[in-house]
Amino acid sequence: MSSDSTIDPHPTREVAGGTLVRSQGVSGPAGFRASGIKAGIKASGNADLALVLNEGPELAAAGVFTANKVKAAPVLWSQQVLTTGRLRAVVLNSGGANACTGAGGFQDAHKTAEEVASALSNWGTETGAVEVAVCSTGLIGDRLPMDKVLTGVTEAVHELAGGISGGTDAAYAIMTTDTVPKQAALHHAGKWNVGGMAKGAGMLAPALATMLCVVTTDAVATAAQLDAALRAATRLTFDRLDVDGATSTNDTVLLLASGASNVTPTQDELNAAVTAVCDDLAEQMMADAEGVTKRVQVTVSGAVSEHDALIGARTVARDSLVKTALFGSDPNWGRVLAAIGIAPIELDPDKISVSFNGAPVCIDGVGAPGARDVDLSDIDIALDIDLGLGEHAVTIRTTDLSHAYVEENSAYSS
Amino acid sequence: MSSDSTIDPHPTREVAGGTLVRSQGVSGPAGFRASGIKAGIKASGNADLALVLNEGPELAAAGVFTANKVKAAPVLWSQQVLTTGRLRAVVLNSGGANACTGAGGFQDAHKTAEEVASALSNWGTETGAVEVAVCSTGLIGDRLPMDKVLTGVTEAVHELAGGISGGTDAAYAIMTTDTVPKQAALHHAGKWNVGGMAKGAGMLAPALATMLCVVTTDAVATAAQLDAALRAATRLTFDRLDVDGATSTNDTVLLLASGASNVTPTQDELNAAVTAVCDDLAEQMMADAEGVTKRVQVTVSGAVSEHDALIGARTVARDSLVKTALFGSDPNWGRVLAAIGIAPIELDPDKISVSFNGAPVCIDGVGAPGARDVDLSDIDIALDIDLGLGEHAVTIRTTDLSHAYVEENSAYSS
């Protein structure tokens, strides 16, 4: 994993009118506590159960879920409870997806939410099961060890903490094949804040990756405003991260607002802040994708519509022959032309121009001088495809297709 | 390459009312000659130029070409000459795709056809350039070394031979990353015959793979009958071979009829014979696909339509996580459920059943006892998915995603 050494774990930058840091996550905004513990669900003994609590005063929430028709039990449960637009807590486990587990698996998700509600109520925060979302990730098809999950829930409630440590513990506890935890927080000059954590390292694709993501804010916002902000953010961030075209049964992105800052941002401000946090998390997910040796941004410009630009960029980002060439640092632009040529979009082969890292390799459908000599040895590769037809452009984040990807996905059930 | 040791190079079997052999190809049917020579186009010095000649008495022909919007110059040329429904000859080169080469590349294809026509005319067979189809395969984006191509054409004409040897030489000369030549011939008790050769080892996908294929017959048939037979055959064979979802700029399948047998089969007989030869070639292509360690047949049954079955099987056959699991002999049926769940088809997650090599691993959307213990160590894997909704079924041939696939496609420009 090259990302360990090349990504600064705590970069601070100005974005969306605030300061973005990676040292905090879901418990950064006021009104939130989080925890992450070792419940014994994972055979490895690593942390595997996380809890995020909204202490209010408000409990508004929204969610976006996988587009896969095969949905895991926790997705079905969380979609149901989210219809109220309210969430008190989110419980997340790694070590098992609880997908394709039938009616028993759904009962397990329900039982987990009831246990969280009961433990929080005993702890002094009156909670109903219908206020608890459940997220799971891991191997599809096995029932969860419910004795361990339920014991873990009680411990996770006891461990709830505010500030940095609780959120970071939670970010660790949701990791599967991730090599690093992923969190980010955006602070608006001490006024209001957005924080988030995510996991996801394979099966990254449109309409969400195999990813779990919880975003919190202390802004005052209604469930409808949160829903609008979350959909705007995921459309431009997680939906444009596509590692291998696969879409999980468990993808869940949740947004919870406590209102504890007493600040009511405009919808535009809220959208921008949530998008900034999701964008940073998506970048972290790309950098930590399974087997990644190249971080690739595929941009299709000059398209007649945003839809065409998106489909074109996605088609190239998924092409196994393009991805293996990038793994080999080979500026094989002919494969890019072959890939874009099968995208179901408007294009004129004689108007397509391609560049790698700014160096033209194909101009108006014909190879440019020196195209075979472009240096792609760096970890970051910008692949730009100009269709020469219109004004629309979209960028998709992806990775190369490496030996490590094959190894990681063939050697172990995950 | 496991295929070398496990596939009998010369199996003989009864199919479509005839006897199918792999010891003959395009020069098996009466009225055809073929040759394959070393023109010096390939840096390796291997054979790289092939010629197929129809000596008549008839010259009927049909073709099917890539669905890629980016089409190589020889595809554009051959599509144009095929509008006449007549072909005297096909010239094929490996060592260069002549794609994305602009107007100069098209002139090269035209010039090659003219040289073939001229050489054949000098040899005693009056031929016009408009009767010569051109096929190319290799790296996209480079102009062909035309001096070598044109010298090679003259030599290929001189080498034209009937019987087995000419066709086999031609089958060798069109290979790129193929490890074995691919040919098949179907004999109807000495009455009429169909023969074919193909190349293709990567980029195998729907609407044709990176494949060149020439099929010949000594039957009496019109261009329209040949066109119908070829479309029926490719729909059920090459279009159902999908190694990596990629579609080449150069895919070409041609069918030529000499009428030399004086036998006029019915359309159904012609369809069945051409389909049998194409099916055998498709099987050979799967077995020799780049990096293959598993030969996989993905069948989706119980679909509400053939279209749904096809799209479902194709979606699973392309899924990188399913393919890497198969490489690891891992019966990870959860990935199969996740893959079929994103197919844009009608399905009910609670009615899906899956089996590997006949052993049930998932019944009505829930894991079956012993599912994790199914043995997938054999090279051949049958993956059956029953949607439980209707009566339609389609099988797609595919392969696993292995280290060798990554190696072959990253280490060398091809």
Chai-1 contact restraints between the chains, C-beta under 6 A:
chainA,res_idxA,chainB,res_idxB,connection_type,confidence,min_distance_angstrom,max_distance_angstrom,comment,restraint_id
A,N68,B,G341,contact,1.0,0.0,6.0,A-B,restraint_1
A,N68,B,I342,contact,1.0,0.0,6.0,A-B,restraint_2
A,K69,B,G341,contact,1.0,0.0,6.0,A-B,restraint_3
A,K69,B,L347,contact,1.0,0.0,6.0,A-B,restraint_4
A,V70,B,L337,contact,1.0,0.0,6.0,A-B,restraint_5
A,V70,B,G341,contact,1.0,0.0,6.0,A-B,restraint_6
A,V70,B,P349,contact,1.0,0.0,6.0,A-B,restraint_7
A,C100,B,G334,contact,1.0,0.0,6.0,A-B,restraint_8
A,C100,B,L337,contact,1.0,0.0,6.0,A-B,restraint_9
A,C100,B,G365,contact,1.0,0.0,6.0,A-B,restraint_10
A,G102,B,V366,contact,1.0,0.0,6.0,A-B,restraint_11
A,I140,B,G334,contact,1.0,0.0,6.0,A-B,restraint_12
A,G141,B,G334,contact,1.0,0.0,6.0,A-B,restraint_13
A,G141,B,G367,contact,1.0,0.0,6.0,A-B,restraint_14
A,D244,B,S320,contact,1.0,0.0,6.0,A-B,restraint_15
A,A246,B,L321,contact,1.0,0.0,6.0,A-B,restraint_16
A,T247,B,I342,contact,1.0,0.0,6.0,A-B,restraint_17
A,T249,B,A338,contact,1.0,0.0,6.0,A-B,restraint_18
A,S320,B,D244,contact,1.0,0.0,6.0,A-B,restraint_19
A,L321,B,A246,contact,1.0,0.0,6.0,A-B,restraint_20
A,L321,B,N409,contact,1.0,0.0,6.0,A-B,restraint_21
A,T324,B,V406,contact,1.0,0.0,6.0,A-B,restraint_22
A,T324,B,N409,contact,1.0,0.0,6.0,A-B,restraint_23
A,T324,B,S410,contact,1.0,0.0,6.0,A-B,restraint_24
A,F327,B,S410,contact,1.0,0.0,6.0,A-B,restraint_25
A,G328,B,S410,contact,1.0,0.0,6.0,A-B,restraint_26
A,G328,B,A411,contact,1.0,0.0,6.0,A-B,restraint_27
A,D330,B,S413,contact,1.0,0.0,6.0,A-B,restraint_28
A,N332,B,S413,contact,1.0,0.0,6.0,A-B,restraint_29
A,G334,B,C100,contact,1.0,0.0,6.0,A-B,restraint_30
A,G334,B,I140,contact,1.0,0.0,6.0,A-B,restraint_31
A,G334,B,G141,contact,1.0,0.0,6.0,A-B,restraint_32
A,L337,B,V70,contact,1.0,0.0,6.0,A-B,restraint_33
A,L337,B,C100,contact,1.0,0.0,6.0,A-B,restraint_34
A,A338,B,T249,contact,1.0,0.0,6.0,A-B,restraint_35
A,G341,B,N68,contact,1.0,0.0,6.0,A-B,restraint_36
A,G341,B,K69,contact,1.0,0.0,6.0,A-B,restraint_37
A,G341,B,V70,contact,1.0,0.0,6.0,A-B,restraint_38
A,I342,B,N68,contact,1.0,0.0,6.0,A-B,restraint_39
A,I342,B,T247,contact,1.0,0.0,6.0,A-B,restraint_40
A,L347,B,K69,contact,1.0,0.0,6.0,A-B,restraint_41
A,P349,B,V70,contact,1.0,0.0,6.0,A-B,restraint_42
A,G365,B,C100,contact,1.0,0.0,6.0,A-B,restraint_43
A,V366,B,G102,contact,1.0,0.0,6.0,A-B,restraint_44
A,G367,B,G141,contact,1.0,0.0,6.0,A-B,restraint_45
A,H403,B,H403,contact,1.0,0.0,6.0,A-B,restraint_46
A,H403,B,V406,contact,1.0,0.0,6.0,A-B,restraint_47
A,V406,B,T324,contact,1.0,0.0,6.0,A-B,restraint_48
A,V406,B,H403,contact,1.0,0.0,6.0,A-B,restraint_49
A,V406,B,V406,contact,1.0,0.0,6.0,A-B,restraint_50
A,N409,B,L321,contact,1.0,0.0,6.0,A-B,restraint_51
A,N409,B,T324,contact,1.0,0.0,6.0,A-B,restraint_52
A,S410,B,T324,contact,1.0,0.0,6.0,A-B,restraint_53
A,S410,B,F327,contact,1.0,0.0,6.0,A-B,restraint_54
A,S410,B,G328,contact,1.0,0.0,6.0,A-B,restraint_55
A,A411,B,G328,contact,1.0,0.0,6.0,A-B,restraint_56
A,S413,B,D330,contact,1.0,0.0,6.0,A-B,restraint_57
A,S413,B,N332,contact,1.0,0.0,6.0,A-B,restraint_58
